[in-house]
């Protein structure tokens, strides 16, 4: 193509004269006849500039939410205006390659995740049931309770109608890392929760957020999830794999020990930037306490169909 077609920049937002100015890259002036479209501008950014300084392309920018039916006209204008546009697939890939959690796939505490997870679970179950029994994988061999969706609520023993809670603030994650480094000072999980809560309370009081302390208690701290990133030493990781305490067994056909499960992977695959398999998911605070208190430096990962446990490095993220 030697030149753009004459009508390629045509948009229903402006009249013919404005469309020609867009095509000719001349300045536009707003007119009373222009369409007035209500849009939402959502700023993407983070206060954790220390770790995100190399990820500005992913972290910082603007998400534009437009009414139904106006997506393509706005997309066309932005593209010819020089904006870099991308869809949800590009959004998820960029976040995964940067080691970041992507909404809503890696946010199991949200209503959107629950809605999409239930749809995907029903689709996988229907496909599994359509498969002849002779060719179905027997999940009792790996001891996976629900291989079609991660059971975050069941892992904590809470009701299905309730919502789980995940630590979002990078500052709270940093405080948790500091508390885990002092793990030998806490003989029980309850004392560990008390120590973590005291450090959070001190931070909120310094920032004059003492009113938020009313919603914090030992009971709420106990049932927290923490977002994690796992870099596997070898092998592959899949969506909905189990994160567990490393097993000392080396048998090929070892089963998943439910009592050792710390959490689940929400996004797993091969990361080009690191050249290894990476998983992003959530672990319970109690599971992290057991992991660090027992002195482990490698976490175990089991895929729903995997009969061999893989190991990797664990990192806490916000």
N, C-alpha and C positions, 0 to 999 in steps of 0.2 A: 504494500500500500504506500503510494507516494505522498498522499495527503489525506487529511480527515474528510469524510463525507460531510456535505454541507449541513445536514440536519442532525448530526450526531450529538451536538450540544443542546438540542431542543429540550426544553423543560416546561412542564405545566405550571411551574411556579411564577414565571415571568412571561411577558408578552413577546411578540416576535422581535421587537426592537432590542429588548434586553437579551434575547437569545443570540442575536447577532453580535452584541457587544461581548458576550461570554466567549463566543467562537473567535472573535478578533482579539481577545485578551485586553479589552479596554475597560477603564474604571466604570463601575456601576453606581447609579444613584437611586436611592429608594423612591418609589412612586406610590401615590395613594391606591393605585390599581393593583399593586403587588399582593400576592397571597400572604395572609398572616397565619403562620403555622406555629402552634405551641410546641416547643421542644424542651427536653430536659438535658442540661449539661452536667455530667457527672465527672468530677475531677478524680483522676487516678494518681495517687501519690502516697508516700509513706514518710514517717518521721525517722525511720531507721536509715539515714543517709550513709552511715558507716558501712553497712553491708550491701547496700543497694546502689552504691555509686557507679558500679559497672553495669547496672541493669536499668538505666534511665529510660531506654527505649521501650521497655516493658512496663515499668512501674508508673512513669509519669506521662500524663496525656489527658485526653478528654474522651469520654464516651457520650455519644449523642443518642437520645431516645426520642423517636418521632412517632406521631400517631400512625395507626395502621393505614397503609395505602400510600404513605409519603416516603417510604424508605428508598425506593428507586429514584424518584426525582432528586432527593437530597444527595444520594450516592453519586448520581451523575454530576451534579454541581461540584461536589467536593473533589471528585476525581479530576475534573477539568480545572479546578482551582489549585491543583498541586498537592492536595492532601493525600497522605498515605492511608488507605482504607484496608480493613481486613475483617473477615467474618469470625464466627465463634471458633471454627476449627483453627484458624491462624492464632487466635487469642490463646487457646489451650496449648498449642504447640510452643508458642513463645514462652509461656509461663513454665511449662514442663522443662524446656531446655535451659531455663534460667534457675531451675530448682525452686520455683515458687508455686504456691497453691493457687488454683484457678477456680473462680466461682462459676457455677455452683457445684461442679464435680467434686471438689475437694473440701466442701463445706457441709458435712453431714448434719450440722446443727440447724440448718435452714429449712424452711418449708419447701423451697424449690427443689432442694436435693431429695427430700423425702418423696415428693411427687414424681420426679424423674426416676428415682430409684425403684419405686413400685412398678412403674411402667416397664422398665428394663427387666425387673425380676419376673414379671408375668410373661414377657416375651421369651426369656430364656427357659422358663419352666415349660411353656407351651412347645418350644422347639425340642426340649429334652423328652417330653412325653410322646412327641411324634416319632422320635427315633425308636427303631425296633429294639426290644429288650436285649437281643443278642449283641447289639452294637452300643448300648448305653454304658457309660462309665459308672462303675459301682463306687459311689462316694463313701460307702461304709469302710472301704479299704483305707481311706485317708482320714476318716473320722471327722469330716466337715459336716456341721449341722445344717448350714444353709449355704451351699456353694454358689447360689445365684445372686446373693446380696449380702453385704457385711452386716452382722448382727450387733450394731453398736449398743443398742438398748439392752439386749439380752446379756451382753458382757458385763454390764453394770447391775443387772437385775432390776431395772426400772420398768414401769408400765409402758405399753406400746403407744398410749395416747400422749405421753409426756415427751418433752424435747430435751436432748442432751445439750451440754454446755461445753464450749471449747475456748481455750485462752486465745484471744485475738491480739492483745497488745504485745509489741516487741519488748517493752520495758518489763512486763510481767514475766515474759519468757526468760529475760536476762536474770531477773530475780530468782526464778526457778532454777536456772543453771547454777547460780551462786549457792543456793540452798542444797542442791544435789552434790556439789563439791564438798559440803560439810555433812555428808550422809552418815558418817560414822558417829556423829554427835547425837543422832536420833535412833533410839533403840526400837521404836515401834512406828508404824505408819501414822498413828494418831499424833504422836509427838512431832513427826515430820510435818504434818499438816498445820499444827500449831505454830511451828517455826516459820513456815512459809506465809501463813496468815499474818503473823506479827510483822514480817518484812513488808508485806503489802500494805498493812495498816499504817506503818511508819511512812511509806511513800505517799499515801493519800493524805495524811495529815500535813506533810510538808507542802503539798500542793493545794491545801485548803479544800480537799474533797472528802472531809470527814463524814458528810451525810451519806456517802455511798457505802460506808462501813456497815450500815444497818442490814444490807442485803448479803453481806459476807459472814459466813460462819464455818465452823468445822465441817458441818454436814454438806454444805455446798462445795467446799474445797475437795472433799472426798470423792465426789462424783464428777470431777472435771476431766475433760479430755485435752490432750496437748497434740498439736500438729507436728509431725516429724517428717524428715527426709532420710531415706535409707539408700546408701550406695553399696551395691552388692560386690563382693570380691570376684565372684564368677557365677555363671548361670543366668537365668532370666527370671523376671518377676512379672506377674500379671495383675490386672484389676482384681480386687477383692481377695488378695492373698492375705494370709494371717501373719501378724507380727507376734513373735513369741520369744520367750526366754530360750537361749541356746541350749540344745539338748546334748548330753554327753554320749548319746547313742550314735552309732555309725551305720546301722543296718539300712539296707535299701528300702525295705518295706515297712519302715517305722510309721506308726500312726500319729496324728496330731494329738497332743495332750491338751485338752481343753483348759485345764487349770493353769497352764503356762502361757495362754494367749494374752497378749498385752493390748492388741488392737488390730486394725485392718488397713490394708492398702486401698486407697480410693483411685489412684492413678499409678500405673506401672508400665514400664517399657524400656526400650533402649534409648539412652540419652547420647546424642551425637557429640555434644560439647565435652563430655567426660569420657566417652568411649566405653561406658559400662551401663549395666542395667540399674535403673533408679526407680524407687517407689516413693510416693508421697501419700501419707495417710494420717491416722490419728491413733494415739495410744492413751490408755487410762493413766491417771496420775499414780494410782496404786501399782500399776505394772511398771512404770518408770522407777518407782521407789524400790521395788523388788530387784529390778535389773541392776541399778547402781549399788544397792545395799549388798548384793551378792558378788559384786566386784567384776561383773562382766564388761568386756570391751567390744564384743561383737553380738549383734542381735540376730535371732533366727527368723527366717521367712519361709513360709510354706504356701505353695500355690494350691488351689482346690483339687487339682489332679496330681499334684506332685507327691512322690513317695520318698523324696530326699530333701532334707532341710538345707537351705542355703544360708550363708552368713554374710553380714555386711556391717558397715559403720552407720551408727545412729546419730542424727543431728536434729536438735529441736529448732523449729521455725515458727513464725507467727502466722 
